[in-house]
């Protein structure tokens, strides 16, 4: 492990630990803040390489989230999203290997920002619109699957979907927990055998980051329990917006 410590500077270890901490917060229910982890990991490891370190951490956090929130899942939304997300992942496996990642991230961040602004406007106007169009579900599912494979950006699009469905706080978190548990474990073999991003060394790095992940998750549980449903919606909208700005500005 000493050799592994020497692979990164102290500053880089702080950034990696902070990233793992944000993953824990996000999986506990502070959705949107997870895009900060994408930015921090990419600063230290690079965009594509960082997905190999991030994915096992996401899987570990998904298991924690499902354990805590499993009773609150709305399975109809799970089964609506999962088939489309699987297709999106498969497209991402092959298309993502030759994609200009910087351009892709800026396009996705722009879409997220515009969508969040629209949702914030509807929130302020107290407009209760729940999209029922099948193209909305399939579109959100496909783009979530594709972006989660390319750069773990699916959280923002899933947030938009669940917010649009007007789900209560715990149902939002519980359903998202099951969705991402399934999709992240589905992605894992592709990261191991196709992209070869998950390695013994990356798993050793993950092992050292697990304490920060756990602290973030436990703290996130405490924070989320203090937030009312109406305030929670607005918080997630704001965090998703801020996260998208970070992604857009990242070089």
C-alpha positions, 0 to 999 in steps of 0.5 A: 500500500505504501507504493500506492500512496506514492503514486499520488501527491498529498493534494491528489489524495485529498481530492480523491477522498473528497470525491469519494465523500461526495459520492457518499453524500449523493447516494445518501440522497443529496443528488446533484452533488455527485457531479462534483466527484466527476470533476475532481476525479477527472482532475486527478486521473483524467476523464476516461481513466477516472471511470474505472476508479469511480465505478466500484465506489458507486457500486459500494455506495449503491449497496449502502443506499439500497440497504437503507432506502429499499422500502421506498422504491417505486418499481413502475419507474424502475422498470420504465427506465432500466431497459432504455438505460441498458440500451444506452450503456451498450451504445456508450460502450462502443461509441465512447471509445472514440468520442471527444470527451471534452466536447461531449461533456460540454454538450451534456452540461448545456442540456442539463443547465437548460433543462434545470432552468426550465424546471426551476421556472416551473417550480417557482410558478407552482406548475404541476406538470408530470410528463406522461409521453413515452418519448420522455421516458425513453429519452431520459433512459437512453441518455442516462445509460449513455452518459453513465457509461461515458462519464458517470453523468447519468445522475443529472438526467435521472434527477430530471426524470424523478423530479419531473415525476414529482416523487416524494423525497424518500421514494425519489432516493429509494427508486434511484438507489435500485436503478443505479445499483442495477445499472452500475453492476451491469456496467462493471464487466464492460469497464473490466473486460472492454475498456480495461479501466478497472484494475487491481491498482484501481481497486486498491485505490478504491479500498483506501477511499472507502472510509471517506465514502462511508463518512459521506454516506452517513453524514448525507443520511443525517442531512437528508432526514432534516430536509422537507419534501418541498425543500428537497426538490429545490435543493436537488434542482440547485445542486444539479445546476451547480454540478452541471456548471462545474462539468461545463467549466472543466477543461 
